[in-house]
């Protein structure tokens, strides 16, 4: 049996936006249910994100440790960031984030996986890339600020990350999904079977 998510859109009788923030907003929709009743659904409207699992020749993953105020923790993560421009090519955004957060460039890019982070309350879609053949980026380092000014960078063996995920010691969504997806690919059809870097992304359409 093959299972696959499919697009579907239920009727919305009314909608409003009670909050608009710097990058995201909150929308309230009155949605018609299958039995004809109407229920209000509040959710965060998000531009979408990209994340990069950068793997070096020693099978180490580039990770960074950053303070996340909503959960009051310093989390180990992989480089990631918002799609700043509607319709932006996600590969270009991922390359930018890898440079800005780690001053690293990569020659080989593949799509590792696509996920909705919390589809019950947010429409954020994330494309996680696998980046290989790493080297230090040219030019000056990107000047970081706010939480990023306190970031700690490291390269950690993939199997150590997986152990930390399964032990409940690592919690960042993109790191967890990325590490487990990469492990599955390595133990399955191999990395050459991954989708090309500019594969279509229905959740956030773009022009290659």
C-alpha positions, 0 to 999 in steps of 0.5 A: 500500500502506498500512502500520500498526502493530498491537497484539499480545501474545505469551504471557509464562510468567514475569515479575519486576521486579529494579529499581524506581527513582523514575520507572521500573523494569526488568522481565524477561519470559520470552516464548514465541517463534513457534517455541515456545522461551522467551526472556528480554526485559529492558526499562525500564517507563516512564510515558510522556512528552509533548513540545511543538514550539512554533512562533512566527509567524516559523517559529521553534521554541522549544528549550532546552539541557540537560545529559543525564548518561547521554550526557554531553552538553548537548543542544538539545531541545524542552520535554518531560516525564513523564506524572506521573499514570496516565491523565493527559490528555497535552494537560494535561501538555504545557501544563504542561511548556511553562509550567514550562520556557519560561513560555509558553502556546499557543492552538492545539494539534495532535498532531504525532506519536506515537512509541515511543522505543526499543521494543527495550528500553523501553516509553516512548511519547511524544506530540509536540504542535505548539503555535502562537499563543504568548504569555508565560504569566501569573503567576510563573515556575516554580522549576526545579532540578537540570539544569533550573536550568542550561537555556538557552532559544532560538528557532531557525528550523525550517529551521536545526533540520532542517539541524542534524538532517541534519548530525548536530549535533542528537540529541534524539529528540523534537526530531529527530522533531518537526522532521522531522514538522513539515517533512513536514506543511508540505510535505504536507497542511498543518497543518490536517490534523494530528490534534486535540489530544485524539485517542485515544492507544492507547499511553497511554489517557486520558479527554479 
